[in-house]
Amino acid sequence: MALTEQEIAELTKVIENMTFSITLGGKKPERQKGRSLVEFPRDYIAIDIETTGLDPRFDEVIELAAVRYANGVEVERFQTLVKPWNEISEFITQLTGITNEMLADAPSIEEALPGYREFLGGSVLVGHNVNFDINFLYDLCAEEGLPPLGNDFVDTMRLSRRLYKDLPNHKLPTVAEHLGVTDLPAHRALADCLCAAGCLEAMRVYADTIGGIPEPAWTHYNQLADRIRPETSDFDPESPVFGKVFAFTGKLELFTRAEAMQRVANAGGVNGDGVTKETNYLVLGSTDYNAALKGKKSNKHKKAEGMILKGMDIQIISEGTFLEMLGEGTK
């Protein structure tokens, strides 16, 4: 029986992942990304992508957008939907408003990415929680043989944490509302580009009034899960794990649940046994992550999706993305 084009593409991806594991001992090459800047560039490109999830190994891009600014003023835009190999879930449609029908005639990532990469050039990139976008794009550019994405970048979430320590959270809608930004985010790539740029410009003005960007505060967190205590007090407040609440579901590949929770504690994060309104990240073991792609989800996973749709500050991530946040790379 002949394979369909989609089945061939999926099989190719599986073989490529197997080849990585065999030739590199299970390790994916470390990304040679640009510098994470804590400053306010005058010339930059605001970027955002919409995806079917947060792990570049399993998930797909469904929208690309970028807006170029010169001296803080918009001069050019790039935006396109991207047709994935697999149909998107009802959850992604509810979250973004993007439907399978909207994507039916969109270009593939192979068709859309070269123009997007050319648009970005060597510019400084700006985005909210932009590490996730850059990791996706970095890997895609490598897969497609495009110039490496070594651009320096500015994360407006990182700036917000420095400038507005009393905010209840640092999600883009919260920061935008606090700053009075009129271009509000909408889980669509172009809208989120405009919002992040608006936040950057508002933060620039505020930072000027207080004499610059404050140094990060070193804080100790004691709200850790039972039996898990940090093995160090030397936390990095710039780590994406620092101060965030993590829950886990499913079997992890690389370490036990207790070992994963210890890593969270050692990075200054907070562990939770279940998904609550305080949870920031639900980490799925690889078995659960792959099952979720086929519509099989744990109760924690379903609860977290419901909370996301209600606007709560929680993200569902894979074990690989969790490792990226810890700075250990994708294994």
N, C-alpha and C positions, 0 to 999 in steps of 0.2 A: 504494500500500500504506500503510495507516494506521500511524502510529508508536505504540508502546506508551507507557504513562505514564512508565516508566523512561527510554526513549529521548528523550522530550520534555524530561524534567528534565535529562538529560545535555547535550542540545543547548542548553538555556537557560543552563546554566553556561558552556558554551563561548562563547556570544554575550556573556554578561556580562563574561567575561575579555577578549574582543575589544574591547568597549566601553571598558573601563578603559584598554587600550593605546592606543586611538584618541584618546580625550578627554584623557588625561593624559600623552601622549607616552611611553607604555610604563611609567610609574611609578604604583604604587599609593599612595594617600594615606598619609602617615606616621601610625602609630598614636599617639594621644594618651593613652598609658597613664599610670597613677599612678606614684608614686615607689617605687623599690626601697629598702626600709628595712633597715638593719643594726641591729636591735634586737629586743627580746622583748616583743611586745604581750601584754597580759593578756586582752583580748577580741578574738577573731578568728574567721575561718572557714577551716578547712583544706580545700583543694580538690584534686581530681585528676580527670583525664579519661583514658579509654582511646580510642585512635584507630587507624586503619588505617595511619598513617604520621605523619611529622613536618612535613609542608607543608600549611598550611591551604588552599592553592590546589587541591590534588589529592586530599587525604585526607579521611576522614570520621570523625566522633565515633561511638563505639559504646557508650560508658558515661559517665555523669555522676555525680559524687558530691561531697558537701560536708558538713562537720561543724562546727556552731557551738559555740564555747567562750566561756564567761563566767568571767572570773577564773581561766582555766586549766582549767575543768571543763566537760566535754561537757554540752550542754543540748538539742541538736536535730540531726537528720540529714536529708539528702536523698540519694537514690540511685535511679537508673533506668538500665536498658539503653536503647540507642537503635538503631532499625532504620536501617541505611544504605541508599542506593540500590543499591549494588553488593554482591555477595556478598563476604565477607571471605576472605582467603587461608588456606591451611593453616598458614602460618607464624604468622599472628596468632592462630589457634586454639591452636597449640602454645604460644605465648608467654603468652597470657592465660587460656586455658581457655574462652573465649567461642566458641560455635559459631553457625553460621548458623541452626540450629534454635532456639537460645535467643533469637535476635534476631527471629524471624519475626513474633511478635505484639507486639513492643516498639513504643512510640510513635516517630514520626519526630522528627528534630531540630527541625522546625517546631513540633511539638506539645510536646516536652519542654523546650525552651530557655526559654520565657517563665517557667515556674515556677521554673526553676533561677536565672534572672537575678533574679527577685524575691527568692528566698531569699538571694542574695548581698548584695543591697542595696548599701549604701556601706561595708560592713565591710572591715577590713584582711584580706587573703587570705594564707594560708600554704601553701606546698607545696615539694616537693623538685624542683629544676630547674624551678621554676614558670613561668619565662618562656614555655616552650613551651605550657603549658596556657593561660596568659593570652592569648598571641597567637592561638591557635585561637578562644577564647571571644570575644575582642575582634572578630575578623573576622565570626564568626557573628552576634553581636549587631548589628553594623552591617548585615549582609545581611538580617536579619529585622526591622529597624526598631526594635530594643529599645534601652533606655538604654545609652549607651556604657559600656564597662567601664573606668572611670577609677580603680578602687580602688587604693590603695596596697597593696604586697605585700612579703612577707618570704620569701626563698629559703633554705631550710634547708641546701641545698648550699653556698651562699655563706658561711653561718655556719660550717659544718663546715670549709671551707677555711681560715678564720681561726683556728678553735679547735683543730683537730687536724691540723696540718701533716704529721705523720709517718704518717698512714694510707696504705695502698697505693693507694687510690682513694677517691672520695667518692660512690660510688653509694649509694642508699638502703639496700640490704641490709647493706653494709659499715658504714655509719654506725650503723644500728640495732643491729647485733651488737656493735659497740664500746661503745655506750651501754647495752646490756642492755635495750633496748626489747622488750617482749613482743608487741606488735602488729606482726608482721613483714609486710613488703610481699609482694604476690603477683601483681603486674601486674594487679590489679583495683582499680578506682577507690576504693571505700570502704576497703579494707584499706590502700591507700597513703595515704589521708587520715589514718587513725588512726595509722599509723606515723610520718608526717611530724610530726604534732602531738606524739606521744610523744618524738620526737627533739628538737623545739623545747623541750619542758619539761625534758628532761634536760640540754640545752645551757644552759638558763637557770640551772640549779643550778650547773653547772660554771663558767660565766662569773662567777657571784657569788663563787665560791671563789678565782678568780685575779684578781679586780679589774676585770672587764669583758671586752669583746671586743677582742682584739689588733688592731693596725693591720696591714694586709697587708704581706708581705715583698716587696721588689723583688728579683727573681731574673732572671738572664740565662741563656738556654738556648742551648747550642751544638750540640745534636744535630739539625742541620737537614739536609735533603736536599742532595745534591751541587749546587754552583753557586748555591744560594739562600742568601743571607745577609741578615740584617735591615738595613734602611736607617736604623734609629733604635735608640736604647737606652732611650727613654722609653716603656716598656711600661706598660699599665694592668693591674695584677694582678686587677682585678675583671672584666675581660673574659672571657666564656665561652670565648674562644679561647686565652687565656694558659695556657701550660704543657701544652696538649692536643696530641695527635698526630693529624694529618690525613693521609688518603689520598684519592685522587681516581680516579674511573672514568667513562668516557664523555666526550662532547664538551660542554663548557660553553658557555652562550649568550653571556655578557657579557664574558668575557676568556679568554685562553689558559690552559693548565694552569700555565705558568710564572708568569703574572700572579697566578693564584689562590694559588699557593704563596708568592709574594712577600707577599701580604696576610697569610697565616698567619704568616710570619716577622716581619713588621712589627708584628704584634699579640702577639708573644712566644710564638707557638705553634711546634710541631715538625712538620716535613714528613716523610712516608714515601712511598717509591715503591710499596710493596705493603701488603697487609693482614696485620698480625702481631698477636701478643698485646699489643703496646704500643699499637696503634691505638685511639684513642678515637672518631674520627668517620670514616666513609666518605662522601664527598660524591659524589652521583650527578649527572652532567650531565643536563639536562632530557630529552634523547632516551632515555637509560637509565632515568630515573625513570618516564617515560610507558610505556616498554616493560615495565618491571617490573610495572606495574598490570595488564598483560595476560599475566603469567606468564613473560616473557622476561627473564632476569637474567644479568648477566655473572658470570664466575668469582669476581671479587672480591666481588660482591654475595652470591653463594651462600655463600662462605666466611665473610663477615661475619655472615650470618644464622645459620650453624651455631655461630659463636662466641657470639652473643647467647644462643642456646638453652642453651649450656653455662655461662651466667652471667658471661661476660667483659664488661669495661667498654668496650663499643663501641656506637655508635649509627649508623644509616644515615639520612642526611639529604639533602634536595634542595639544589640551588643556591640557591633562594630562602631556605631556612632558614640556609644558610651565610652569606648576605648579612646576615640578621637578626643572627646571632652577631657579625659584624664591625661591626654598627651602621650598615650602609649602607642598610637598608630593603629591601623586596621590590621588585624592578624588574619 
